[in-house]
Each structure stands twice: as structure tokens, then as C-alpha cells.
Amino acid sequence: MSLLGDRVKVARIAKDWGIRQLAQMSGVEPSAISRIESGESLYPTAQTIANLAQVLNVSSDYLLGLVESPDEHGAVFALSSEAWEGARLIESLPDEESRRRVVEALKLLLEGVK
């Protein structure tokens, strides 16, 4: 295995996720994740690393071995997998107006829950 592969796998297992769940959350193909974790893929794209780091709540620098701590220089965001899924769904809407309306509806819904 490579340092990158080790760190992706450890972060994934710490979240109790399988490869398929990480793939779904990150938008990275399961086969690509498997190759990264096994050390078969030593040079994934910057976008792949950024996507994995984002959903694993670690920095890209950590995955690449540039820093020792997962959150050194700040994790990308510390959100739950559910929050990331919601953000991805909103981002997949066809236009800015649709995204804005969904966010406003969510705000109203959440006010009722508080």
C-alpha cells in the first residue's frame, strides 16, 4: 500500500464506511478508490484527492502525506455524511434559482424543528 492509500482506507474505516459508500459520497468510482487503497493507483487526479478529502473530513495535504495530522491546516469542512449528501443534492439542481429556493425551504423547515 501507499501512504495515500493507507490514509484513505483508515479515514474510510473510521467513518465505518465501505468503499461503495465512500464512492457514493465523493463521486469517485469504487474501482478507483480500491486501486488507491491497494496502492495500485499512485497518481490519482487532484480532483479525486480533493473529493475524497472533503467527504472524509481531512485535508488533501494529510492524504498526500504533506502533514501528519488529519486536520492540520484545517480540514476542508467538518460535516456529517448526511450534510454532504444534502449539499450534493442541492448542487445537482439545474440552476441557481432552484438551489436558492431549496435552501430557503430547508431554512423554513429547520426553524420548525428547533
C-alpha positions as CSV (number, residue, x, y, z in Angstrom):
1,M,0.0,0.0,0.0
2,S,0.9,3.6,-0.4
3,L,0.7,6.4,2.3
4,L,-2.2,7.9,0.3
5,G,-4.0,4.5,0.1
6,D,-3.4,3.8,3.8
7,R,-4.7,7.2,4.9
8,V,-7.8,7.0,2.6
9,K,-8.6,3.5,4.0
10,V,-8.0,4.4,7.6
11,A,-10.2,7.5,7.3
12,R,-12.9,5.5,5.5
13,I,-12.9,2.7,8.1
14,A,-13.0,5.3,10.9
15,K,-16.3,6.5,9.5
16,D,-17.5,2.9,9.3
17,W,-18.0,3.2,5.5
18,G,-17.5,0.7,2.8
19,I,-15.9,1.6,-0.5
20,R,-19.2,1.9,-2.2
21,Q,-20.5,4.4,0.4
22,L,-17.3,6.5,0.1
23,A,-17.7,6.3,-3.7
24,Q,-21.3,7.5,-3.5
25,M,-20.5,10.4,-1.2
26,S,-17.3,11.5,-3.0
27,G,-18.3,10.9,-6.7
28,V,-15.2,8.8,-7.1
29,E,-15.7,5.4,-8.8
30,P,-15.5,2.4,-6.4
31,S,-12.8,0.8,-8.6
32,A,-10.7,4.0,-8.3
33,I,-10.9,4.0,-4.5
34,S,-10.0,0.3,-4.4
35,R,-6.9,1.0,-6.6
36,I,-5.9,4.0,-4.4
37,E,-6.3,1.9,-1.2
38,S,-4.3,-1.0,-2.6
39,G,-1.5,1.2,-3.9
40,E,-2.2,0.3,-7.5
41,S,-3.1,3.9,-8.3
42,L,-0.3,6.1,-7.1
43,Y,-1.2,9.3,-9.0
44,P,-5.0,10.0,-8.8
45,T,-6.1,13.3,-10.1
46,A,-6.2,16.4,-7.9
47,Q,-10.0,16.4,-8.1
48,T,-10.2,12.8,-6.9
49,I,-8.0,13.7,-3.9
50,A,-10.0,16.8,-3.1
51,N,-13.3,14.9,-3.3
52,L,-12.0,12.2,-1.0
53,A,-10.5,14.6,1.5
54,Q,-13.7,16.6,1.5
55,V,-16.1,13.8,2.4
56,L,-13.6,12.1,4.8
57,N,-13.2,15.5,6.7
58,V,-9.4,15.5,6.3
59,S,-7.1,17.8,4.4
60,S,-5.7,16.9,1.0
61,D,-2.3,17.7,2.5
62,Y,-2.9,14.9,5.0
63,L,-3.9,12.4,2.4
64,L,-0.8,13.2,0.4
65,G,1.4,12.9,3.4
66,L,2.5,16.5,3.5
67,V,1.2,16.9,7.1
68,E,0.9,14.4,9.9
69,S,-2.4,15.4,11.4
70,P,-5.7,14.8,9.5
71,D,-6.9,18.4,10.3
72,E,-3.5,20.2,10.2
73,H,-4.0,23.4,8.2
74,G,-7.7,22.9,8.7
75,A,-10.0,20.2,7.4
76,V,-12.0,21.2,4.4
77,F,-15.3,21.1,6.3
78,A,-16.4,19.1,9.3
79,L,-19.8,18.0,8.1
80,S,-21.7,14.7,8.6
81,S,-22.2,12.4,5.6
82,E,-25.9,13.4,5.6
83,A,-25.0,17.1,5.3
84,W,-22.6,16.3,2.4
85,E,-25.3,14.3,0.7
86,G,-27.8,17.2,1.1
87,A,-25.2,19.6,-0.3
88,R,-24.6,17.3,-3.3
89,L,-28.3,17.1,-4.0
90,I,-28.7,20.8,-3.9
91,E,-25.6,21.3,-6.1
92,S,-27.1,18.9,-8.7
93,L,-30.1,21.2,-9.2
94,P,-30.2,22.7,-12.7
95,D,-29.9,26.4,-11.9
96,E,-29.1,28.9,-9.1
97,E,-32.7,29.9,-8.6
98,S,-33.7,26.3,-7.9
99,R,-30.8,25.9,-5.5
100,R,-31.8,29.2,-3.7
101,R,-35.4,28.1,-3.4
102,V,-34.5,24.7,-1.9
103,V,-32.1,26.3,0.6
104,E,-34.9,28.8,1.7
105,A,-37.4,25.9,2.1
106,L,-34.8,24.0,4.2
107,K,-34.3,27.0,6.4
108,L,-38.1,27.2,7.0
109,L,-38.3,23.5,7.7
110,L,-35.5,23.6,10.1
111,E,-37.0,26.6,12.0
112,G,-40.0,24.4,12.7
113,V,-37.7,21.6,14.1
114,K,-35.8,23.8,16.5
